[in-house]
Amino acid sequence: MTRSQYIEAVKVKLEEVSPFDEPASFIAADDGEKNAIKPIVSYIDSTLDEATKNCLLALPLSLLHPDIEAVPKLKGGSEDDLTVVVDNKGVGRCKPVQNFRFVRFHHDVLLRDITAFITSEDELYLLQQNPYTRGGIAKPVAVWNAALDEMEIYSFPPTLRGETLTDAVLLGVRTNKKPNSDAVAEEVVQSPISDYIVLECAALVADILGDANTAQMMRTQQQQKLLAVLS
């Protein structure tokens, strides 16, 4: 869907609940009134990308397969293949770009892929500081450490300490705009989730307008649609 199609779809969804009156005072025009913009449209446009990100972060991964891609590392502002440096304690460290919902970490040395990611604020993170309770090759643990702006992998065997690994793979769902693009909903999303984005955006707009009932109705519709697909 194009951005204009998203906006129109959200407007239609809101009007199904409460049709908008459009007196002259409800229209704000730009210079010369060449392109009159209704406030409701500007609200939709300003919340569409937030709604898209919310969906990419919350929807089941079974609906997002087309959007799962390899997460590159961030180096000097440019994107390169991910590398993992194993320190002298066996902890793997890498710096992936942040605008991703992390999905899976794989390295051939590890006996299983990591599919659950924690943060340095999680209580389980304390266990990773102890070599006897931390994750290992059988049950590895991945931690996003926001303070260090890096992913920590617990942990690799002694033989790899001091090594730089270039064959690790981190998969994720991009939750923000691609380089050199301001468009999110229409540029980033590849999965067929436009209906969920429309409902999420409608709920956010209703929140802005102080219409709690409509916001709840949109979120209920979204949940019902999701249950129907997953059941």
Secondary structure, 3 states (H helix, E strand, C coil): CCHHHHHHHHHHHHHHHCCCCCCHHHCEECHHHCCEECHHHHHHHHHHHHHHHHHHHHCCHHHCHHHEEECCEEECCEEECCCEEECCCCCEEECECCCEEEEEEECCCCCCCECCEEECCCCHHHHCCCCCCCCCCCCCEEEEECCCCEEEEECCCHHHCCCEECCCEEEEEECCCCCCCCCCCCCCCCCCCHHHHHHHHHHHHHHHCCCHHHHHHHHHHHHHHHHHHHC
